[in-house]
């Protein structure tokens, strides 16, 4: 529909030419001319692990992800503006929460030791590179400001009846819309001094009313966009493009010619600032490299959780990681004729394993046939003198919480495993064992776990986790308490 490339973040429009992405996307905004952004973080709230002072409190992992994602959008929005793009933010509800700082305080010793996790306040507006200082306040009575309104006048004429403010802005920003009473800022505009770019913040709009979607009365098309939604999107796009043209014509900058960049025209302080910038860039590169290394480490360590919900190769690799932690020497075997998911051995014995993950079913006998063939093919190799112990690793009902899953192996599977002396390992059980041994080295417990796999026929019952001295976890507190 439009020559302008438009991207929506956090919501979608009923137009196939308008691309969209989620808040958690790592997309660059430099590929787009106009960006429409809603700073909504509801997915993080759903995953909060506790509360502090009545606000959701995120885990360390989710805290890092939210902060990193917010910093990503701050950088991208700022870069987009400086490169002449229009970024339009719909001022959605303020979402205050608490995130971990990575710091902990310890008090007491031994059984009386208390661990307090230090948290700090955060909100969804941290993703916007302006000091907006939003305060929750809701209403629909909005008027134009004396200045800065002209560029959005056509948009406001079209969508004022659908707009409502969810916050008022306390920061020192140039207002374009005010509350009808009290003159509180509910819409602002920031223009770049170095480009034709601008950041425009406007009252929120409901982009997903029920009338925008085909209902259950039309089962074949249920959930599709309605004609009303398509018409709304068309009007929205036209209005946004009109804003972009208005802003560009009002602040058209002449690109700096090459000859004007000659060093003889540069200010001394400009050159000093440029040198400082180079040093900062070098430091940022080092910090970014360190950050990426830690991110990779976190991902590698978190891969063990694939034992809880994965299938296929991701499950196989997690099994290999767990077996290494338990003390086995592990590998996968593929000579072009035979392929085994896992070959693992220790001083206690040698084993061959197959892995199976099921979405909504228990583990049946299908993989046992493949496992029996693998044992025979392995024994045919010249360097193998006796059959390996067969082990079937199963992750059934993998998308359900572990404590809500039915029996992992069918009765027929258990019966066949008994006949073939096969050990059946429920991979969430393996996860608990591997997690304990990864967190705390315990050679004796690891040996008992290896023995449990080697000697079991049917479902493996691992030894109980060693009892630990309990640590009292204190309530989170903010940095200034």
C-alpha positions as CSV (number, residue, x, y, z in Angstrom):
1,X,0.0,0.0,0.0
2,X,2.7,2.5,0.9
3,X,6.2,3.1,-0.4
4,X,7.4,3.6,3.2
5,X,8.6,0.5,5.0
6,X,6.6,0.3,8.3
7,X,7.2,-2.0,11.3
8,X,5.0,-2.5,14.3
9,X,6.4,-3.8,17.6
10,X,4.1,-5.3,20.2
11,X,1.0,-5.4,18.0
12,X,-0.1,-6.0,14.4
13,X,-2.2,-4.2,11.8
14,X,-4.5,-5.9,9.3
15,X,-2.2,-5.2,6.3
16,X,0.1,-7.8,4.7
17,X,2.6,-5.1,3.7
18,X,3.1,-4.0,7.3
19,X,5.6,-6.3,9.1
20,X,5.4,-6.8,12.9
21,X,7.6,-8.3,15.6
22,X,7.3,-9.1,19.4
23,X,8.9,-7.1,22.2
24,X,11.5,-9.9,22.6
25,X,12.7,-9.5,19.0
26,X,16.3,-8.5,18.3
27,X,15.5,-6.9,15.0
28,X,17.3,-3.7,13.9
29,X,15.2,-0.7,13.2
30,X,17.5,0.8,10.6
31,X,15.7,-1.3,7.9
32,X,12.5,0.7,8.3
33,X,11.2,4.2,7.6
34,X,8.5,4.3,10.2
35,X,8.3,2.3,13.5
36,X,5.2,1.9,15.6
37,X,6.0,0.7,19.1
38,X,4.0,-0.4,22.1
39,X,6.1,-1.0,25.2
40,X,4.1,-4.0,26.6
41,X,5.8,-6.6,28.8
42,X,2.9,-8.8,29.8
43,X,4.8,-12.0,29.0
44,X,7.4,-11.2,31.6
45,X,4.7,-10.5,34.2
46,X,3.2,-14.0,33.6
47,X,6.5,-15.6,34.3
48,X,7.3,-13.7,37.6
49,X,8.4,-15.9,40.4
50,X,7.4,-13.8,43.4
51,X,6.1,-10.4,44.5
52,X,7.8,-7.5,46.4
53,X,5.9,-4.5,47.8
54,X,2.9,-5.7,45.8
55,X,4.7,-5.7,42.5
56,X,5.7,-8.7,40.4
57,X,9.3,-9.7,41.0
58,X,11.3,-11.5,38.2
59,X,13.8,-14.3,38.6
60,X,17.5,-13.5,37.9
61,X,17.2,-15.0,34.4
62,X,14.0,-13.1,33.4
63,X,15.4,-9.9,35.0
64,X,18.5,-10.1,32.8
65,X,16.4,-10.8,29.7
66,X,14.0,-7.9,30.3
67,X,16.8,-5.4,31.0
68,X,18.8,-6.5,28.0
69,X,15.7,-6.3,25.8
70,X,14.8,-2.8,27.0
71,X,18.4,-1.7,26.4
72,X,18.2,-3.1,22.9
73,X,15.1,-1.0,22.1
74,X,16.6,2.1,23.7
75,X,19.6,1.8,21.4
76,X,17.6,0.9,18.3
77,X,15.1,3.7,18.8
78,X,17.8,6.2,19.3
79,X,19.7,5.0,16.3
80,X,16.6,5.1,14.2
81,X,15.8,8.7,15.1
82,X,19.4,9.8,14.4
83,X,19.2,8.2,11.0
84,X,16.1,10.1,10.0
85,X,13.3,7.6,10.9
86,X,10.0,8.3,12.6
87,X,9.3,6.3,15.7
88,X,5.8,6.5,17.1
89,X,5.2,5.2,20.6
90,X,1.7,4.4,21.8
91,X,1.7,5.2,25.5
92,X,0.3,2.0,27.0
93,X,-0.2,1.3,30.7
94,X,2.7,1.8,33.0
95,X,3.8,-1.7,34.3
96,X,6.0,-1.4,37.4
97,X,7.8,-4.5,38.6
98,X,11.0,-5.5,40.5
99,X,14.0,-7.0,38.8
100,X,17.1,-8.7,40.3
101,X,20.3,-6.7,40.6
102,X,22.5,-9.8,40.7
103,X,23.6,-8.8,44.3
104,X,22.9,-10.8,47.5
105,X,23.4,-10.1,51.1
106,X,24.3,-12.8,53.6
107,X,23.7,-12.8,57.4
108,X,24.2,-15.4,60.0
109,X,26.1,-18.7,59.6
110,X,25.3,-22.4,59.2
111,X,21.7,-23.4,59.7
112,X,20.8,-19.8,60.6
113,X,22.3,-18.2,57.5
114,X,19.9,-15.9,55.7
115,X,20.3,-15.0,52.1
116,X,18.6,-11.8,50.9
117,X,18.3,-11.2,47.1
118,X,18.6,-7.5,46.2
119,X,16.1,-6.2,43.7
120,X,15.3,-2.8,42.2
121,X,12.4,-1.1,40.6
122,X,11.8,-1.2,36.9
123,X,9.0,-0.6,34.3
124,X,8.1,-1.0,30.6
125,X,9.0,2.6,29.8
126,X,12.7,1.9,30.4
127,X,12.7,0.8,26.7
128,X,12.2,4.3,25.5
129,X,15.2,6.6,25.2
130,X,13.6,9.7,26.8
131,X,13.2,10.8,30.4
132,X,9.4,10.5,30.1
133,X,8.7,10.0,33.9
134,X,5.3,8.4,33.3
135,X,2.7,8.4,36.0
136,X,-0.4,6.2,35.9
137,X,-3.5,8.2,35.1
138,X,-6.4,7.3,32.8
139,X,-8.9,9.3,30.8
140,X,-10.2,10.3,27.4
141,X,-10.6,14.1,27.6
142,X,-7.7,15.4,25.6
143,X,-6.9,18.6,23.8
144,X,-4.3,20.0,21.4
145,X,-1.3,21.9,22.8
146,X,-0.6,25.4,21.5
147,X,2.7,24.2,19.9
148,X,3.7,21.0,18.1
149,X,0.1,19.9,17.4
150,X,0.0,20.8,13.7
151,X,2.1,17.8,12.5
152,X,-0.5,15.4,14.1
153,X,-3.7,17.3,13.4
154,X,-4.9,15.1,10.6
155,X,-4.1,12.0,12.7
156,X,-5.9,13.4,15.7
157,X,-9.0,14.3,13.7
158,X,-9.1,10.6,12.6
159,X,-8.3,8.8,15.8
160,X,-9.0,11.1,18.7
161,X,-12.3,9.3,19.5
162,X,-10.4,5.9,19.7
163,X,-7.6,7.3,21.8
164,X,-7.3,7.3,25.6
165,X,-4.4,8.2,27.9
166,X,-3.0,5.6,30.3
167,X,-0.2,7.8,31.7
168,X,0.7,11.4,32.0
169,X,4.2,12.6,31.3
170,X,6.1,14.4,34.0
171,X,9.4,14.7,32.1
172,X,10.5,18.0,30.4
173,X,9.2,17.1,27.0
174,X,7.6,19.2,24.2
175,X,3.9,18.4,24.5
176,X,1.6,18.0,21.5
177,X,-1.4,16.8,23.5
178,X,-2.7,17.7,26.9
179,X,-5.4,16.7,29.3
180,X,-8.5,18.9,28.8
181,X,-8.3,19.9,32.5
182,X,-5.0,20.6,34.2
183,X,-2.9,20.7,31.1
184,X,-1.0,17.5,31.9
185,X,1.1,16.2,29.0
186,X,-0.3,13.0,27.4
187,X,1.4,13.3,24.0
188,X,5.0,14.5,23.2
189,X,7.3,15.0,20.3
190,X,11.1,14.9,20.2
191,X,12.9,16.1,17.0
192,X,16.5,15.1,16.4
193,X,18.9,18.1,16.0
194,X,21.1,16.1,13.6
195,X,18.6,14.4,11.3
196,X,15.1,14.5,10.1
197,X,14.1,11.8,12.6
198,X,11.6,12.2,15.4
199,X,10.2,10.3,18.3
200,X,6.4,10.9,18.7
201,X,4.6,9.6,21.8
202,X,0.8,9.5,21.6
203,X,-2.1,8.2,23.7
204,X,-2.9,4.6,23.4
205,X,-5.3,2.9,21.1
206,X,-7.0,-0.5,21.3
207,X,-5.7,-2.3,18.2
208,X,-7.6,-5.5,19.0
209,X,-11.3,-4.9,19.6
210,X,-13.6,-7.9,19.2
211,X,-15.0,-6.3,16.0
212,X,-11.6,-6.7,14.3
213,X,-11.8,-10.5,14.3
214,X,-14.1,-13.0,12.7
215,X,-16.0,-14.8,15.5
216,X,-16.9,-18.4,16.1
217,X,-20.0,-18.1,14.0
218,X,-17.8,-18.4,11.0
219,X,-15.7,-21.4,12.0
220,X,-13.8,-21.6,8.7
221,X,-12.4,-18.0,9.1
222,X,-12.5,-17.7,12.9
223,X,-9.7,-15.4,14.1
224,X,-9.1,-13.7,10.7
225,X,-9.2,-9.9,10.3
226,X,-12.6,-8.4,9.5
227,X,-13.3,-5.7,6.9
228,X,-13.5,-3.2,9.8
229,X,-9.9,-4.1,10.9
230,X,-8.6,-3.8,7.3
231,X,-10.3,-0.4,6.9
232,X,-8.9,0.8,10.3
233,X,-5.4,-0.3,9.3
234,X,-5.6,1.6,6.0
235,X,-6.7,4.8,7.8
236,X,-3.9,4.4,10.4
237,X,-1.2,3.9,7.8
238,X,-2.3,6.9,5.8
239,X,-2.4,9.1,8.9
240,X,1.1,8.0,10.1
241,X,2.6,8.6,6.6
242,X,1.0,12.0,6.7
243,X,2.7,12.7,10.1
244,X,6.1,11.6,8.7
245,X,5.8,13.9,5.7
246,X,4.7,16.8,7.8
247,X,7.7,16.3,10.2
248,X,10.2,15.9,7.4
249,X,9.0,19.0,5.5
250,X,9.2,21.1,8.7
251,X,12.7,20.1,9.6
252,X,14.4,19.1,6.3
253,X,18.2,19.0,6.9
254,X,20.7,19.3,4.1
255,X,23.1,16.4,4.1
256,X,26.6,17.6,5.0
257,X,28.7,17.7,1.8
258,X,32.0,15.9,1.7
259,X,34.1,19.0,1.5
260,X,32.6,20.4,4.7
261,X,34.0,17.4,6.6
262,X,37.6,18.5,5.9
263,X,39.6,18.6,9.1
264,X,40.3,22.4,8.7
265,X,36.6,23.0,9.4
266,X,36.5,20.9,12.6
267,X,36.5,22.5,16.0
268,X,39.2,21.6,18.4
269,X,36.7,20.5,21.0
270,X,34.9,18.4,18.3
271,X,38.2,16.5,17.6
272,X,38.7,15.9,21.3
273,X,35.2,14.6,21.7
274,X,35.7,12.3,18.6
275,X,38.8,10.9,20.3
276,X,36.8,10.3,23.5
277,X,34.1,8.6,21.5
278,X,36.7,6.2,19.9
279,X,38.0,5.2,23.3
280,X,34.4,4.6,24.5
281,X,33.7,2.5,21.4
282,X,36.7,0.3,22.1
283,X,35.6,-0.2,25.7
284,X,32.1,-1.0,24.6
285,X,33.5,-3.6,22.2
286,X,35.4,-5.3,25.1
287,X,32.3,-5.2,27.3
288,X,30.1,-6.5,24.5
289,X,32.5,-9.4,23.9
290,X,32.5,-10.2,27.6
291,X,28.7,-10.0,27.7
292,X,28.4,-12.3,24.7
293,X,30.7,-14.8,26.4
294,X,28.6,-14.8,29.5
295,X,25.4,-15.1,27.5
296,X,26.9,-18.2,25.7
297,X,27.8,-19.7,29.1
298,X,24.3,-19.1,30.4
299,X,22.8,-20.8,27.3
300,X,25.1,-23.7,27.6
301,X,24.3,-24.2,31.3
302,X,20.6,-23.8,30.6
303,X,20.7,-26.4,27.9
304,X,20.4,-29.1,30.6
305,X,16.7,-28.0,31.1
306,X,16.0,-29.5,27.6
307,X,15.7,-32.8,29.5
308,X,12.4,-31.4,30.8
309,X,10.6,-30.5,27.6
310,X,12.6,-31.2,24.4
311,X,12.7,-34.0,21.8
312,X,15.0,-35.0,18.9
313,X,18.5,-33.7,18.8
314,X,18.1,-31.0,21.5
315,X,17.0,-33.8,23.9
316,X,19.9,-36.1,22.8
317,X,22.5,-33.4,23.4
318,X,21.0,-32.6,26.8
319,X,21.2,-36.3,27.7
320,X,24.8,-36.4,26.7
321,X,25.5,-33.4,28.9
322,X,23.8,-35.0,31.8
323,X,25.6,-38.3,31.4
324,X,29.0,-36.4,31.4
325,X,28.0,-34.7,34.6
326,X,27.2,-38.1,36.2
327,X,30.7,-39.3,35.3
328,X,30.2,-41.3,32.0
329,X,32.4,-40.9,29.0
330,X,29.9,-40.3,26.3
331,X,29.7,-40.0,22.5
332,X,27.3,-40.5,19.6
333,X,28.1,-43.2,17.0
334,X,27.5,-43.0,13.3
335,X,29.7,-45.0,10.8
336,X,27.3,-44.5,7.9
337,X,25.6,-47.9,8.5
338,X,24.8,-47.7,12.2
339,X,23.8,-44.6,14.2
340,X,23.4,-44.6,18.0
341,X,21.9,-41.6,20.0
342,X,24.3,-42.2,22.9
343,X,27.2,-44.5,23.7
344,X,28.4,-44.1,27.2
345,X,30.7,-46.0,29.6
346,X,32.4,-45.9,32.9
347,X,34.4,-48.3,35.0
348,X,31.1,-49.9,36.0
349,X,30.2,-50.8,32.4
350,X,29.3,-49.8,28.9
351,X,25.8,-48.7,27.7
352,X,24.0,-47.7,24.5
353,X,21.0,-45.4,24.7
354,X,18.1,-44.2,22.5
355,X,16.1,-41.0,23.2
356,X,12.4,-40.4,22.6
357,X,10.3,-37.4,23.3
358,X,6.5,-37.4,23.0
359,X,4.2,-34.3,23.0
360,X,1.1,-35.8,24.6
361,X,1.8,-39.6,24.9
362,X,3.6,-42.1,27.1
363,X,6.7,-43.8,25.7
364,X,5.8,-47.0,23.9
365,X,7.8,-49.9,22.5
366,X,8.7,-48.4,19.1
367,X,12.2,-47.2,20.2
368,X,12.9,-50.5,22.0
369,X,13.0,-52.2,18.6
370,X,15.5,-49.7,17.4
371,X,17.5,-50.0,20.6
372,X,17.7,-53.8,20.3
373,X,18.9,-53.5,16.7
374,X,21.6,-51.0,17.9
375,X,22.8,-53.5,20.5
376,X,23.2,-56.2,18.0
377,X,24.9,-54.0,15.4
378,X,27.3,-52.7,18.1
379,X,28.2,-56.3,19.1
380,X,29.0,-57.2,15.5
381,X,31.9,-54.6,15.6
382,X,35.3,-56.4,16.1
383,X,36.4,-54.2,19.0
384,X,33.2,-55.0,21.0
385,X,33.4,-58.3,23.0
386,X,30.1,-58.3,24.9
387,X,26.7,-56.6,24.5
388,X,26.2,-53.1,25.9
389,X,23.5,-52.4,28.4
390,X,20.4,-51.0,26.6
391,X,18.9,-47.7,28.0
392,X,15.8,-45.9,26.7
393,X,15.6,-42.2,27.7
394,X,12.0,-41.0,27.5
395,X,10.5,-37.6,27.8
396,X,6.7,-38.2,27.5
397,X,4.0,-35.5,27.8
398,X,6.9,-33.1,27.3
399,X,4.8,-29.9,27.1
400,X,3.0,-30.5,30.4
401,X,4.5,-29.6,33.9
402,X,6.5,-32.5,35.2
403,X,4.4,-33.0,38.3
404,X,1.2,-33.2,36.2
405,X,2.3,-35.9,33.8
406,X,0.9,-39.5,33.8
407,X,3.1,-42.6,34.0
408,X,6.0,-42.0,31.6
409,X,6.2,-45.5,30.1
410,X,3.3,-47.7,28.9
411,X,2.8,-51.1,30.6
412,X,3.8,-52.8,27.3
413,X,7.0,-50.8,27.2
414,X,7.9,-51.8,30.8
415,X,7.1,-55.4,30.1
416,X,9.3,-55.4,27.0
417,X,12.1,-53.6,28.8
418,X,12.0,-56.3,31.5
419,X,12.4,-59.0,28.8
420,X,15.3,-57.3,27.2
421,X,17.0,-56.1,30.4
422,X,16.6,-52.5,29.3
423,X,16.8,-49.5,31.7
424,X,14.1,-46.9,31.2
425,X,15.2,-43.4,32.2
426,X,12.6,-40.6,32.7
427,X,14.6,-37.6,31.5
428,X,13.1,-35.1,34.1
429,X,14.5,-37.5,36.8
430,X,17.9,-37.4,35.0
431,X,17.7,-33.6,35.1
432,X,17.3,-33.5,38.9
433,X,20.3,-35.8,39.3
434,X,22.5,-33.8,36.9
435,X,21.4,-30.5,38.4
436,X,22.4,-31.6,41.9
437,X,25.8,-32.9,40.7
438,X,26.4,-29.8,38.6
439,X,25.8,-27.6,41.6
440,X,27.6,-29.8,44.1
441,X,30.3,-32.4,43.4
442,X,29.6,-35.7,45.0
443,X,31.6,-38.6,43.7
444,X,29.9,-41.2,45.8
445,X,26.4,-40.1,44.8
446,X,27.4,-39.9,41.1
447,X,28.7,-43.5,41.3
448,X,25.4,-44.6,42.8
449,X,23.5,-43.0,40.0
450,X,25.7,-44.7,37.4
451,X,25.1,-48.0,39.2
452,X,21.3,-47.4,39.2
453,X,21.3,-47.1,35.4
454,X,23.6,-50.1,34.9
455,X,21.7,-52.4,37.2
456,X,18.1,-51.4,36.6
457,X,15.6,-53.4,34.5
458,X,12.6,-51.3,33.7
459,X,12.2,-47.8,35.0
460,X,15.3,-46.5,36.8
461,X,14.7,-45.2,40.3
462,X,17.7,-43.0,41.1
463,X,18.9,-42.7,44.7
464,X,17.3,-39.9,46.7
465,X,19.1,-36.6,46.5
466,X,21.3,-36.0,49.5
467,X,19.7,-33.8,52.1
468,X,21.1,-30.3,52.2
469,X,21.3,-27.8,55.1
470,X,18.4,-25.5,54.4
471,X,19.0,-21.9,53.7
472,X,16.4,-19.3,54.6
473,X,15.7,-17.0,51.7
474,X,15.0,-13.5,52.8
475,X,12.5,-11.2,51.2
476,X,13.8,-9.2,48.2
477,X,14.6,-5.6,49.0
478,X,15.4,-2.6,47.0
479,X,18.9,-1.1,46.6
480,X,18.1,1.7,49.1
481,X,16.9,-0.4,52.0
